[in-house]
Amino acid sequence: MTSALARRGLAAALALTALALGLTAAPAAAADDPKITVLLTSISPAVLLPGEDLTVHATLRNDGPDELDDVRAVLYINHFRISSRDEVGEWAARSPDDLPRPPSTSQAVEDPLPAGGSTDVTLTVDSVHVGLLDLPDVWGPRGLAVEATAGGRQAGVTRSYVLWYPSESVPQVAVSALVGMTGPAADPRSTGPAPGLASLTAPDGTLGRELQAVGADPGVGLLVDPALVRSAVSAGGQPAQWAASVQAAARGHDTFTLPWSDPDVAAIAHADQDDLLGVAADLSRSSQEVGTGRRTLVWSAAGQDLDQATARAAASVDAAGVLARTPAAGTASTALSTLSTDGGRVDRLVADGTLTALAVDPAAVDPSATTPATVAQRGLAELALMARENDGDPGPALIAPGRDQVVDPEALSALMTAFRSAPWSRVDPVSTLLVGSADQTGTLPRSAVADDELDAATVTSLADARQQAVDFSDVTDDPGVLLDGVDEETLAPLALAWRTDPSGRAALAQAAVEDVVGRTKGLSIARLSDLNVLSATSTVRVAVRNDLAVAATVQLVMQPRKACLRVDPIDLVTVPASSSASIPVTLVATANCDVTVSAFLESQEGARVSDARQFAARVSPKFESVGTYVVGGLLALGLVLGIARTVRRGQSARRGARTEQETGPAPSLPVLGGTPADEAAGQTAAEQPTDERADEPGPDDEAGRP
C-alpha cells in the first residue's frame, strides 16, 4: 500500500511539472487504474422462467500490480428485449461505462485481493426483482453485465445474456454440427508417414482436437478423408491410435466421407475432368477405413467461393452436397439451398458464421465469451433471434468450422449442451438437414479460379495418364494387378493440402504421370526385318514379347501403307506372363511395289498397347501366280472375240460356188444294201471315173487355192 501511495505521489508531481511545462500527463494517471478480469463461470438457469431466481457465479482475478481493497461485484440486467442478431453483437461490444441502471444486485469481497490473486463470488437476483414481464411475446435475450469495482472505481466488466422464457411454446431452430478432418500433403512414393502426422494426431494437435470435438456430443457429425485414416493406420503409433478412435466415432456419429485424398475439386472442375472426381468419390465410398457406402460431401477450399463449374462437378458424381466456405461472423446465410447445374442438382451447405466462430474462437466473436457458460449464453441468444425470424418458421443452422479453423472442443460441447436444453432449439444430424426443404440458390459465378489451385494442363495430364493405364489393363482378365495403386497415385497431387507447396505439387504430379504411363509398358513386338514378297501369298511370323506379371491377350495389327499388299485377318493371341509368342501372318500381294508396313498390338477393346514396329516389303508376285492369271484371261478374251467375229461374218458367195462346181452336187445316199438299178443304168460314160486318181486333189487344191 505504501509503495502505491508513493507512486501516486510521484505521478502527481510529474503531472504538476508537465502542467507547468504545458504538457499533458493523462497517460500516467491511467496507468494506475485497477485491473480485474471478471469470468462468469455459471449462469443458472440458462433459460430463465417466471418465478425463478437468477444466480450468477463469477471469478474475479486481479491482473494489476497492486493489492486491491474494497472489491465488489455488481450485476446488471438490461430490461429491454434484444430484437435482432445485430443487437446481440452490439451488446457485447458496448463500452465498459455503458451499463443499465440501477444494478440488480451486488456482493462485496471481504478480504483484499492480492496482485495475481482471484476470488469467487455468487450473485443472486430474487425472482421478484428480476423485473421482466410475464407475457407470451416478450421471450428472448436480455443483456446481462457484471462489473468489478475496487475502492468504488470500475476495475473490470464482462457481459452476457439472460434468456427470458415466459411462453408455453415457441418455434424451434434445428441445429446441426459437422467437423471436417483432412491431413497434410502426402506423397504415395514415400515409405514413411506424411510429415507432421504424428503431431497433428496428438491430443493437442489439430486432428486430435477435432476428434475430441466430435466426441463432445452425439449430434456432431464427422466429415473425414478415408485416405487420411489409411495413412494414419499405416504409420502406427500415435497416428494409428487416432485412426482407431476415428473409426470408433464413425460407428456412432453421422459420418460423411470426402473424395479420396481430399482433391482440389475446383481445379478438377476448371480442367473439365469431372471423371477424376468420380474416381475419388468411388474410392471413398468403397473404402473400408470408415465403412463402405458412406455418402460423400465436397468441401470448398478455404477462401474460395463456390462457382458453377465446381457445383456441376459435385452434382455429376452424385455428391450428397457441397459444403461451402465458412462465412465470417455476423454474415447472414441460409444453411441449406439447392443448386441447379449442367450436371444435375446438388445441395449446398453453408455454416452459420457466428455460431461457428463461437465453436472455434469465442473471444474473437465476443470478448466476454471466455467461459463455457458465456459461450452457451451467446449461442442461445443467437438462436432465440433466429427462432423469432421468418414469422415463426425459422430455417436450420449449421456449425461447421472451415478448413483454416481449428474447433474448440470445450466451446462446441457447451453450445451443443445448451441447444439441447433450450425450448427454441433442437439438435439434428446433418443427414436430417440434407433431407429437409431447401430454397433455390441464385446464380453462382461461372468460374472462380484461385491463384493457388492446380493448373488445368497438369490436371489433364494426370487424367490422360490414368485413362491410358485403364485402357492398357484390358489386355488381361485380371486388370486389378496392373491398376493397383494407379488411382491413389493419380489423385495424390490433386490434394488441396498441396496448395501451400506448389513446387512440391508440380514435382509430384510429374512423377505420378511418368509412373502411371510406365505401367503401360511391357508388351512389345520383336524387331522386323525387311522382306521380299515374291508370290501372291506369303506367310511371315511375328514374335510378341510379354514382360508383364500377368498373361496378356492381344491383337496383332499390321497396316501396309499401299494397296498392293494386304494382310489376312489375324487371330487374338494370349501370351503368358514373362514369355513370348510367335504369330503367323499371311500377306497377299496384288501388284509390284515397295511398301512400308507398320505393326503394333491392340487390346481386345481396340486400345493400342505397344509401340509400333515398321519394316519395308518389296512386293514382286511370280508370273505363274499373277502373270498366268493375266495371260489366261487375255487368251480367253481372244477366243470369245474370234468366235463372235466368225459368227458375225458367215460364208462368202465365192467359197460356196467353188465347192459346188468342183465337186458337183452331193450324191444321194444309196439305199442300204446297194445302188438302185435304175440309177446305175442311167449313168453315162462321161460321168464314170476313168481311174482312181480322178478323186485325188489337184495341185491347186493341195496349195489351198481360194
Phi, psi and omega per residue, in radians:
M1 nan -0.716 3.139
T2 -1.082 -0.742 3.141
S3 -1.137 -0.594 3.114
A4 -1.150 -0.754 3.107
L5 -1.108 -0.705 3.126
A6 -1.061 -0.739 3.141
R7 -1.150 -0.665 3.119
R8 -1.127 -0.691 3.097
G9 -1.112 -0.699 3.103
L10 -1.141 -0.674 3.120
A11 -1.130 -0.703 3.118
A12 -1.115 -0.701 3.122
A13 -1.113 -0.759 3.123
L14 -1.111 -0.637 3.138
A15 -1.136 -0.732 3.112
L16 -1.119 -0.708 3.117
T17 -1.098 -0.764 3.137
A18 -1.125 -0.668 3.125
L19 -1.106 -0.691 3.106
A20 -1.116 -0.548 -3.127
L21 -1.588 0.021 -3.141
G22 1.396 0.375 -3.136
L23 -1.826 2.946 3.080
T24 -1.853 2.513 3.135
A25 -2.115 0.398 -3.103
A26 -1.032 -0.715 -3.139
P27 -1.060 -0.620 -3.128
A28 -1.152 -0.648 3.123
A29 -1.182 -0.675 -3.123
A30 -1.153 -0.455 -3.076
A31 -1.172 -0.330 -3.086
D32 -1.661 0.048 3.134
D33 -1.133 2.445 3.100
P34 -1.178 2.572 -3.113
K35 -2.209 1.947 3.094
I36 -2.161 2.190 3.042
T37 -1.562 2.231 -3.119
V38 -1.844 2.099 3.122
L39 -2.003 2.104 3.101
L40 -1.525 1.909 -3.070
T41 -1.581 -0.325 3.140
S42 -2.775 2.371 2.994
I43 -2.220 1.969 -3.007
S44 -2.295 2.293 -0.073
P45 -1.348 2.773 3.123
A46 -1.118 -0.635 3.046
V47 -2.039 2.023 -3.013
L48 -1.594 2.194 3.098
L49 -1.786 2.726 3.057
P50 -0.984 2.394 -3.140
G51 1.566 -0.049 3.133
E52 -1.765 2.531 3.033
D53 -1.399 2.580 3.076
L54 -1.791 2.167 -3.130
T55 -2.125 2.231 3.134
V56 -2.127 2.193 3.045
H57 -1.794 2.305 -3.094
A58 -2.377 2.675 3.031
T59 -2.012 2.263 3.104
L60 -1.862 2.161 -3.108
R61 -2.121 2.204 -3.130
N62 -1.451 1.853 -3.142
D63 -1.704 0.135 3.100
G64 -1.598 3.050 -3.095
P65 -1.471 -0.165 -3.033
D66 -2.041 2.681 2.997
E67 -1.195 2.487 -3.074
L68 -2.034 2.347 3.075
D69 -1.853 2.857 3.058
D70 0.928 0.923 3.133
V71 -1.532 2.417 -3.101
R72 -2.504 2.550 3.037
A73 -1.924 2.313 -3.076
V74 -2.198 2.308 -3.119
L75 -1.901 2.373 3.127
Y76 -2.181 2.522 3.029
I77 -2.178 2.230 3.059
N78 -1.522 2.017 -3.034
H79 -1.407 -0.031 3.105
F80 -1.570 2.230 -3.114
R81 -1.193 2.369 3.033
I82 -1.347 2.228 -2.971
S83 -1.884 -0.079 3.132
S84 -2.616 2.828 3.130
R85 -1.166 -0.533 3.078
D86 -1.098 -0.672 3.140
E87 -1.197 -0.489 3.056
V88 -1.058 -0.813 3.114
G89 -1.183 -0.615 3.140
E90 -1.124 -0.666 3.113
W91 -1.084 -0.735 -3.137
A92 -1.164 -0.459 -3.059
A93 -1.667 0.063 -3.114
R94 -1.151 2.707 3.132
S95 -1.224 2.737 -3.122
P96 -1.032 -0.470 -3.103
D97 -1.415 -0.239 -3.073
D98 -1.540 1.510 -3.114
L99 -2.170 2.513 3.108
P100 -1.228 2.622 3.126
R101 -2.165 2.602 -0.101
P102 -1.441 2.987 3.062
P103 -1.175 2.658 3.137
S104 -1.468 -0.611 3.107
T105 -2.912 2.908 3.101
S106 -2.675 2.855 3.090
Q107 -2.568 2.339 3.136
A108 -1.556 2.598 3.039
V109 -1.650 2.142 -2.999
E110 -1.201 -0.771 -3.043
D111 -1.692 2.710 3.033
P112 -1.051 2.596 -3.119
L113 -1.788 1.893 -3.080
P114 -1.230 2.806 3.083
A115 -1.017 2.248 -3.112
G116 1.404 -0.102 -3.123
G117 -1.524 2.912 3.135
S118 -2.487 2.785 3.099
T119 -2.584 2.670 -3.139
D120 -1.785 2.488 3.092
V121 -2.313 2.705 3.082
T122 -2.172 2.177 -3.130
L123 -2.002 2.118 -3.116
T124 -2.120 2.263 3.068
V125 -1.897 2.043 3.130
D126 -1.099 2.568 -3.063
S127 -0.978 -0.583 -3.111
V128 -1.303 -0.267 -3.140
H129 -1.841 0.051 3.104
V130 -1.089 -0.724 3.019
G131 1.375 0.378 3.128
L132 -1.854 2.507 -3.048
L133 -1.246 2.453 3.107
D134 -1.698 1.281 -3.139
L135 -2.246 2.640 -3.022
P136 -1.078 -0.634 -2.963
D137 -1.750 0.315 -3.112
V138 -1.921 0.219 3.141
W139 -1.216 2.660 3.110
G140 2.412 -2.994 -3.033
P141 -1.443 2.558 2.952
R142 -2.212 2.667 3.121
G143 -1.301 2.494 3.074
L144 -2.297 2.444 3.107
A145 -2.458 2.554 3.037
V146 -2.173 2.172 -3.110
E147 -1.918 2.427 3.017
A148 -1.896 2.318 3.114
T149 -2.172 2.715 3.066
A150 -2.409 2.085 -3.097
G151 1.078 0.530 3.124
G152 1.455 -0.056 3.114
R153 -1.823 2.523 3.126
Q154 -1.138 2.284 3.135
A155 -2.050 -0.288 3.122
G156 -3.135 2.656 3.140
V157 -2.467 2.452 2.971
T158 -2.330 2.719 -3.033
R159 -2.226 2.684 3.040
S160 -2.764 -2.666 -2.997
Y161 -2.479 2.534 2.940
V162 -1.780 2.213 3.131
L163 -1.760 1.802 -3.042
W164 -1.600 2.331 -3.053
Y165 -2.485 1.467 3.067
P166 -1.590 -0.027 -3.064
S167 -1.481 2.840 3.085
E168 -1.572 -0.567 3.128
S169 -2.641 2.502 3.139
V170 -2.452 2.793 3.063
P171 -1.083 2.655 3.133
Q172 -1.966 2.465 3.025
V173 -1.736 2.182 3.080
A174 -1.415 2.130 -3.113
V175 -1.958 2.274 3.063
S176 -2.147 2.651 3.123
A177 -2.286 2.464 -3.111
L178 -2.470 2.213 3.137
V179 -1.996 2.136 -3.135
G180 -1.658 2.541 3.135
M181 -2.268 2.034 3.066
T182 -2.271 2.722 -3.041
G183 -1.871 -3.098 3.114
P184 -1.299 2.919 3.101
A185 -1.071 2.296 -3.071
A186 -2.114 2.572 3.086
D187 -2.006 1.952 -3.094
P188 -1.123 -0.273 3.115
R189 -1.324 -0.340 -3.102
S190 -1.325 2.471 3.127
T191 -1.532 -0.235 -3.137
G192 -1.807 3.067 3.135
P193 -1.212 2.828 3.103
A194 -1.064 2.492 -3.138
P195 -1.010 2.323 3.082
G196 1.463 -0.007 -3.072
L197 -1.134 -0.648 -3.133
A198 -1.104 -0.759 -3.129
S199 -1.255 -0.592 3.137
L200 -1.179 -0.603 -3.088
T201 -1.554 -0.069 3.074
A202 -1.123 2.765 -3.099
P203 -0.955 -0.591 3.131
D204 -1.677 0.094 3.087
G205 -1.462 2.983 -3.100
T206 -1.013 -0.883 -3.118
L207 -1.206 -0.580 3.088
G208 -1.140 -0.741 3.118
R209 -1.180 -0.655 3.113
E210 -1.142 -0.637 3.080
L211 -1.137 -0.703 3.077
Q212 -1.085 -0.659 3.138
A213 -1.138 -0.662 3.096
V214 -1.084 -0.659 -3.139
G215 -1.368 -0.039 -3.110
A216 -1.197 -0.467 -3.102
D217 -2.755 2.465 3.137
P218 -1.073 -0.366 -3.106
G219 -1.466 -0.076 3.138
V220 -1.368 2.182 3.133
G221 -1.499 2.831 -3.089
L222 -2.124 2.251 3.050
L223 -2.123 1.979 -2.973
V224 -2.399 2.611 3.058
D225 -1.555 1.991 -3.133
P226 -1.030 -0.508 3.109
A227 -1.110 -0.600 3.092
L228 -1.145 -0.750 3.137
V229 -1.114 -0.748 3.124
R230 -1.087 -0.748 3.129
S231 -1.077 -0.713 3.139
A232 -1.163 -0.701 3.101
V233 -1.064 -0.770 -3.120
S234 -1.164 -0.522 -3.091
A235 -1.234 -0.502 -3.099
G236 1.280 -3.107 3.084
G237 1.082 -2.453 -3.117
Q238 -1.009 -0.789 3.103
P239 -1.025 -0.678 -3.135
A240 -1.162 -0.658 3.080
Q241 -1.108 -0.731 3.097
W242 -1.064 -0.787 -3.128
A243 -1.050 -0.717 3.119
A244 -1.097 -0.666 3.109
S245 -1.182 -0.651 3.092
V246 -1.114 -0.764 3.136
Q247 -1.102 -0.651 3.082
A248 -1.182 -0.700 3.121
A249 -1.130 -0.619 -3.133
A250 -1.112 -0.476 3.136
R251 -1.351 -0.328 -3.093
G252 -2.015 -0.022 -3.093
H253 -2.235 2.754 3.026
D254 -1.112 1.996 -2.972
T255 -2.143 2.347 3.059
F256 -2.163 2.727 3.084
T257 -1.961 2.572 2.929
L258 -1.451 2.746 2.979
P259 -0.979 2.592 -3.026
W260 -0.924 2.276 -3.136
S261 1.242 0.180 3.105
D262 0.874 1.088 -3.033
P263 -1.243 2.785 3.097
D264 -1.323 1.593 -3.042
V265 -1.101 -0.639 3.127
A266 -1.086 -0.758 3.132
A267 -1.124 -0.710 3.105
I268 -1.097 -0.772 -3.110
A269 -1.162 -0.715 -3.115
H270 -1.213 -0.385 3.054
A271 -1.560 -0.001 -3.137
D272 1.010 0.779 3.127
Q273 -2.116 0.930 -3.083
D274 -1.024 -0.426 3.134
D275 -1.068 -0.565 3.109
L276 -1.120 -0.695 3.093
L277 -1.137 -0.643 3.080
G278 -1.095 -0.669 3.088
V279 -1.083 -0.793 -3.128
A280 -1.128 -0.710 3.134
A281 -1.160 -0.731 3.141
D282 -1.143 -0.660 3.102
L283 -1.066 -0.769 -3.131
S284 -1.158 -0.722 -3.107
R285 -1.155 -0.536 -3.095
S286 -1.658 -0.098 -3.079
S287 -1.328 2.684 -3.113
Q288 -1.641 -0.100 -2.973
E289 -1.020 -0.750 3.096
V290 -2.204 0.313 3.125
G291 1.800 2.378 -3.123
T292 -1.296 2.754 3.037
G293 1.363 0.195 3.099
R294 -1.192 2.535 3.082
R295 -1.301 2.586 -3.042
T296 -1.820 2.366 3.005
L297 -2.016 2.481 3.034
V298 -1.718 2.307 -3.055
W299 -2.011 2.088 -3.114
S300 -1.116 2.644 3.100
A301 -1.180 2.645 3.119
A302 -1.088 2.270 3.100
G303 1.376 0.104 -3.111
Q304 -2.059 2.182 -3.139
D305 -1.314 2.586 3.088
L306 -1.230 2.347 3.101
D307 -2.135 3.081 -3.070
Q308 -1.092 -0.699 -3.096
A309 -1.107 -0.760 -3.132
T310 -1.186 -0.720 3.099
A311 -1.099 -0.695 3.107
R312 -1.078 -0.767 -3.141
A313 -1.081 -0.741 3.122
A314 -1.100 -0.731 3.130
A315 -1.148 -0.632 -3.069
S316 -1.178 -0.407 3.131
V317 -1.788 0.235 3.085
D318 1.046 0.747 3.079
A319 -1.191 2.560 3.110
A320 -1.156 -0.438 3.126
G321 3.041 3.045 3.076
V322 -2.060 2.133 3.070
L323 -1.554 1.888 -3.091
A324 -1.327 2.943 3.121
R325 -1.032 2.555 -3.116
T326 -1.342 2.159 -3.127
P327 -1.276 2.915 3.120
A328 -1.252 2.772 3.109
A329 -1.040 2.443 3.140
G330 1.545 -0.074 -3.138
T331 -1.519 2.186 3.117
A332 -1.279 2.398 -3.132
S333 -2.700 2.767 3.065
T334 -1.766 2.203 -3.021
A335 -1.114 -0.687 -3.066
L336 -2.333 2.274 3.074
S337 -2.590 2.859 -3.091
T338 -1.941 2.385 3.115
L339 -1.927 2.338 3.028
S340 -1.788 2.155 -3.097
T341 -2.283 3.022 3.075
D342 -1.124 -0.417 3.140
G343 -1.623 0.008 -3.119
G344 2.173 -2.926 -3.129
R345 -1.751 2.534 3.120
V346 -2.592 2.533 3.121
D347 -1.444 2.514 3.050
R348 -1.975 2.253 3.093
L349 -1.843 2.273 3.121
V350 -2.233 2.172 -3.137
A351 -1.274 2.694 3.006
D352 -1.358 2.134 -3.043
G353 -1.094 -0.739 -3.079
T354 -1.257 -0.836 -3.141
L355 -1.096 -0.677 3.125
T356 -1.160 -0.724 3.109
A357 -1.093 -0.616 3.079
L358 -1.124 -0.518 3.123
A359 -1.459 -0.186 -3.096
V360 -1.869 -0.991 -3.109
D361 -2.532 1.433 -3.024
P362 -0.991 -0.690 -3.076
A363 -1.147 -0.425 3.102
A364 -1.233 -0.440 3.101
V365 -1.556 -0.785 -3.051
D366 -2.399 1.902 -3.111
P367 -0.985 -0.409 -3.141
S368 -1.550 -0.157 -3.117
A369 -1.484 1.232 -3.063
T370 -1.910 0.006 3.114
T371 -2.328 2.805 3.084
P372 -0.975 -0.608 -3.116
A373 -1.144 -0.806 -3.112
T374 -1.266 -0.546 3.053
V375 -1.108 -0.783 -3.129
A376 -1.110 -0.753 -3.119
Q377 -1.145 -0.652 3.102
R378 -1.161 -0.729 3.108
G379 -1.102 -0.723 3.116
L380 -1.147 -0.633 3.101
A381 -1.129 -0.714 3.115
E382 -1.100 -0.798 -3.100
L383 -1.202 -0.575 3.113
A384 -1.072 -0.712 3.115
L385 -1.246 -0.590 3.057
M386 -1.120 -0.666 -3.138
A387 -1.173 -0.485 -3.134
R388 -1.457 -0.196 -3.113
E389 -1.366 2.914 3.040
N390 0.959 0.685 3.050
D391 0.953 0.743 3.079
G392 1.378 0.233 3.093
D393 -2.176 1.231 -3.043
P394 -1.294 2.613 3.035
G395 -1.451 3.018 -3.134
P396 -1.319 2.912 3.085
A397 -2.224 2.520 -3.118
L398 -2.197 2.288 2.986
I399 -1.819 2.048 -3.107
A400 -2.627 1.717 3.113
P401 -1.011 2.463 -3.128
G402 -1.293 3.031 -3.138
R403 -1.056 -0.562 -3.098
D404 -1.673 0.295 3.132
Q405 -2.112 2.580 3.103
V406 -2.017 2.110 -3.057
V407 -1.226 2.569 3.060
D408 -1.708 1.885 -3.063
P409 -1.003 -0.678 -3.106
E410 -1.181 -0.727 -3.140
A411 -1.165 -0.752 3.139
L412 -1.127 -0.693 3.108
S413 -1.078 -0.736 3.131
A414 -1.094 -0.716 3.141
L415 -1.143 -0.832 -3.077
M416 -1.143 -0.671 3.102
T417 -1.103 -0.753 3.131
A418 -1.149 -0.688 -3.104
F419 -1.171 -0.515 3.120
R420 -1.260 -0.448 -3.049
S421 -1.708 -0.290 -3.080
A422 -1.370 2.515 -3.128
P423 -1.244 -0.352 -3.095
W424 -1.781 0.284 3.110
S425 -2.570 2.763 3.038
R426 -2.583 2.762 -3.141
V427 -1.819 2.146 3.103
D428 -2.102 2.565 3.012
P429 -1.121 2.757 3.106
V430 -1.091 -0.565 3.111
S431 -1.024 -0.681 3.101
T432 -1.161 -0.669 3.097
L433 -1.054 -0.701 -3.068
L434 -1.219 -0.392 3.135
V435 -1.693 0.059 3.102
G436 -1.379 3.056 3.123
S437 -1.235 2.496 -3.090
A438 -2.305 2.470 3.057
D439 -1.416 2.746 3.085
Q440 -1.415 2.223 -3.139
T441 -1.382 2.550 3.088
G442 -1.207 -2.945 -3.062
T443 -1.215 2.296 3.043
L444 -1.591 2.746 3.015
P445 -1.068 2.505 -3.074
R446 -1.113 -0.791 -3.126
S447 -2.640 2.156 3.108
A448 -2.120 1.599 -3.058
V449 -1.579 2.191 3.107
A450 -1.483 2.628 -3.116
D451 -1.127 -0.514 -3.040
D452 -1.749 0.165 3.115
E453 -1.450 2.749 -3.098
L454 -1.154 2.386 -3.070
D455 -1.223 2.702 -3.039
A456 -1.107 -0.622 -3.106
A457 -1.102 -0.709 3.139
T458 -1.200 -0.713 3.099
V459 -1.048 -0.760 -3.135
T460 -1.126 -0.697 3.129
S461 -1.114 -0.647 3.082
L462 -1.161 -0.743 3.128
A463 -1.128 -0.733 -3.137
D464 -1.131 -0.725 3.137
A465 -1.091 -0.759 3.124
R466 -1.108 -0.773 -3.123
Q467 -1.108 -0.631 3.098
Q468 -1.097 -0.707 3.114
A469 -1.167 -0.704 3.122
V470 -1.111 -0.782 3.120
D471 -1.078 -0.700 -3.123
F472 -1.129 -0.586 -3.053
S473 -1.159 -0.186 3.117
D474 -1.170 -0.205 -3.103
V475 -1.268 -0.215 -3.085
T476 -2.216 2.726 3.076
D477 -1.383 -0.135 3.139
D478 -2.189 1.228 -3.057
P479 -1.124 -0.375 -3.133
G480 -1.028 -0.537 3.125
V481 -1.127 -0.717 -3.109
L482 -1.383 -0.450 -3.049
L483 -1.777 0.075 -3.119
D484 -1.023 2.059 3.107
G485 1.481 -0.091 -3.102
V486 -1.124 -0.810 -3.114
D487 -1.091 -0.800 -3.134
E488 -1.079 -0.706 -3.122
E489 -1.218 -0.615 3.118
T490 -1.198 -0.671 -3.066
L491 -1.382 -0.410 -3.038
A492 -0.961 -0.808 -3.129
P493 -1.205 -0.233 -3.126
L494 -1.491 -0.105 -3.082
A495 -1.033 2.395 3.124
L496 -1.054 -0.487 -3.127
A497 -1.070 -0.388 -3.135
W498 -1.342 -0.126 3.138
R499 -1.060 -0.464 -3.137
T500 -1.434 -0.113 -3.132
D501 -2.391 1.297 -3.075
P502 -1.059 -0.678 -3.117
S503 -1.181 -0.735 3.084
G504 -1.123 -0.632 3.110
R505 -1.134 -0.747 -3.132
A506 -1.111 -0.740 3.135
A507 -1.132 -0.708 3.138
L508 -1.161 -0.692 3.136
A509 -1.111 -0.756 3.130
Q510 -1.109 -0.751 3.124
A511 -1.124 -0.665 3.140
A512 -1.131 -0.766 3.127
V513 -1.068 -0.800 -3.115
E514 -1.105 -0.725 -3.107
D515 -1.214 -0.751 -3.114
V516 -1.163 -0.742 3.093
V517 -1.127 -0.614 3.117
G518 -1.078 -0.411 3.107
R519 -1.231 -0.270 -3.135
T520 -1.567 0.152 3.078
K521 -1.755 2.641 3.132
G522 2.435 -0.241 3.060
L523 -1.983 2.316 -3.071
S524 -2.635 2.848 3.069
I525 -1.952 2.335 3.115
A526 -1.099 2.701 -3.127
R527 -1.041 2.337 -3.096
L528 -1.829 2.306 3.109
S529 -1.501 2.703 3.037
D530 -1.121 2.648 -3.083
L531 -2.519 2.836 3.058
N532 -1.904 2.257 3.086
V533 -1.812 1.841 -2.980
L534 -1.874 0.135 3.113
S535 -2.450 2.995 -3.088
A536 -1.119 -0.634 3.092
T537 -2.280 2.424 3.107
S538 -2.450 2.635 3.121
T539 -2.049 2.239 3.054
V540 -2.116 2.778 3.126
R541 -2.046 2.335 -3.108
V542 -2.017 2.233 -3.131
A543 -1.588 2.260 3.138
V544 -2.029 2.302 -3.109
R545 -1.950 2.346 3.087
N546 -2.075 1.896 3.112
D547 -1.740 0.191 3.135
L548 -1.362 2.928 3.125
A549 -1.484 -0.012 -3.138
V550 -2.305 2.753 3.051
A551 -1.145 2.552 -3.092
A552 -2.215 2.311 3.060
T553 -1.805 2.097 -3.016
V554 -2.310 2.806 3.062
Q555 -1.990 2.090 3.054
L556 -1.391 2.245 3.137
V557 -2.070 2.222 3.066
M558 -2.165 2.228 -3.026
Q559 -2.207 1.741 3.005
P560 -1.197 2.548 -3.103
R561 -1.544 -0.081 3.095
K562 -2.269 2.740 -3.091
A563 -1.362 -0.105 -3.122
C564 -1.238 -0.198 -3.141
L565 -2.401 2.330 3.064
R566 -2.301 2.904 -3.052
V567 -2.114 2.271 3.064
D568 -1.187 2.692 3.133
P569 -0.925 2.452 -3.108
I570 -1.954 2.330 -3.129
D571 -1.336 2.673 2.998
L572 -1.070 2.623 3.116
V573 -2.362 2.422 3.076
T574 -1.811 2.112 -3.107
V575 -1.844 2.119 3.131
P576 -1.045 2.819 3.132
A577 -1.067 2.439 3.072
S578 0.933 0.803 3.125
S579 -2.652 -3.124 -3.101
S580 -2.210 2.852 3.071
A581 -2.502 2.586 3.113
S582 -1.878 2.186 -3.053
I583 -1.954 2.122 3.087
P584 -1.336 2.441 -3.124
V585 -2.307 2.246 3.126
T586 -1.715 2.133 3.105
L587 -1.786 2.387 -3.134
V588 -2.066 2.058 -3.116
A589 -1.691 2.438 -3.141
T590 -2.142 -0.171 -3.138
A591 -2.925 2.847 3.073
N592 -1.292 2.289 3.094
C593 -3.003 2.905 2.942
D594 -1.919 2.218 -3.003
V595 -2.415 2.538 3.035
T596 -1.696 2.344 -3.109
V597 -2.065 2.283 3.066
S598 -1.800 2.440 3.123
A599 -2.287 2.356 3.092
F600 -2.709 3.029 -3.114
L601 -1.947 2.522 3.075
E602 -2.201 2.719 2.997
S603 -1.346 3.040 3.124
Q604 -1.133 -0.385 3.130
E605 -1.592 0.022 3.069
G606 1.642 0.147 3.103
A607 -1.492 2.383 3.124
R608 -1.237 2.290 -3.047
V609 -2.181 0.216 3.073
S610 -2.614 2.878 2.995
D611 -1.275 2.723 -3.124
A612 -1.496 2.513 2.988
R613 -1.934 2.560 3.121
Q614 -2.235 2.573 3.022
F615 -2.591 2.767 -3.137
A616 -1.748 2.477 3.117
A617 -2.209 2.222 3.022
R618 -1.733 1.979 -3.021
V619 -1.733 2.035 3.112
S620 -2.429 1.459 -3.108
P621 -1.093 2.479 3.140
K622 -1.198 2.782 -3.119
F623 -1.101 -0.768 -3.078
E624 -1.166 -0.241 3.099
S625 -1.683 -1.151 -3.114
V626 -1.447 -0.796 -3.075
G627 -1.086 -0.746 -3.140
T628 -1.028 -0.758 3.128
Y629 -1.076 -0.681 -3.099
V630 -1.230 -0.846 -3.119
V631 -1.121 -0.786 3.102
G632 -0.991 -0.672 3.116
G633 -1.148 -0.694 3.133
L634 -1.156 -0.744 3.124
L635 -1.090 -0.767 3.122
A636 -1.069 -0.694 3.114
L637 -1.127 -0.696 3.122
G638 -1.133 -0.702 3.116
L639 -1.062 -0.785 3.137
V640 -1.092 -0.723 -3.136
L641 -1.157 -0.671 3.133
G642 -1.124 -0.753 3.130
I643 -1.098 -0.737 -3.132
A644 -1.126 -0.652 -3.124
R645 -1.163 -0.758 -3.131
T646 -1.089 -0.772 -3.136
V647 -1.083 -0.702 -3.092
R648 -1.190 -0.637 -3.062
R649 -1.362 -0.727 -3.108
G650 1.223 -2.807 3.129
Q651 -1.661 2.550 3.091
S652 -1.553 2.858 -3.129
A653 -1.190 -0.584 -3.111
R654 -1.171 -0.819 -3.107
R655 -1.116 -0.546 3.135
G656 -1.292 -0.705 -3.123
A657 -1.180 -0.800 -3.124
R658 -1.040 -0.637 -3.094
T659 -1.227 -0.653 -3.115
E660 -1.279 -0.665 -3.110
Q661 -1.205 -0.755 -3.033
E662 -1.350 -0.499 -3.041
T663 -1.960 -0.244 -3.123
G664 1.319 3.086 3.140
P665 -1.185 2.680 -3.116
A666 -1.221 2.264 3.130
P667 -1.150 2.635 3.088
S668 -1.352 2.657 -3.103
L669 -1.342 2.394 3.094
P670 -1.240 2.779 3.051
V671 -1.258 2.782 -3.091
L672 -1.154 2.093 3.077
G673 1.951 -0.115 3.089
G674 2.709 -3.018 -3.107
T675 -1.711 2.404 3.135
P676 -1.066 2.564 -3.043
A677 -1.211 -0.680 -3.098
D678 -1.218 -0.545 3.115
E679 -1.286 -0.611 3.141
A680 -1.195 -0.623 -3.113
A681 -1.277 -0.515 -3.060
G682 -1.430 -0.041 -3.112
Q683 -1.357 2.453 3.086
T684 -1.624 2.889 3.140
A685 -1.153 -0.602 -3.107
A686 -1.162 -0.480 -3.090
E687 -1.457 -0.210 -3.096
Q688 -1.456 2.501 3.099
P689 -1.213 2.478 -3.105
T690 -1.450 -0.584 3.076
D691 -2.694 3.092 -3.065
E692 -1.276 -0.375 -3.091
R693 -1.364 -0.206 -3.126
A694 -1.060 -0.479 -3.125
D695 -1.482 -0.079 -3.129
E696 -1.378 2.627 3.137
P697 -1.222 2.570 3.122
G698 -1.468 -3.141 -3.132
P699 -1.095 -0.721 -3.109
D700 -1.112 -0.705 3.136
D701 -1.166 -0.671 -3.137
E702 -1.113 -0.588 -3.121
A703 -1.379 -0.107 -3.138
G704 1.310 0.697 -3.138
R705 -1.050 2.453 3.114
P706 -1.339 nan nan
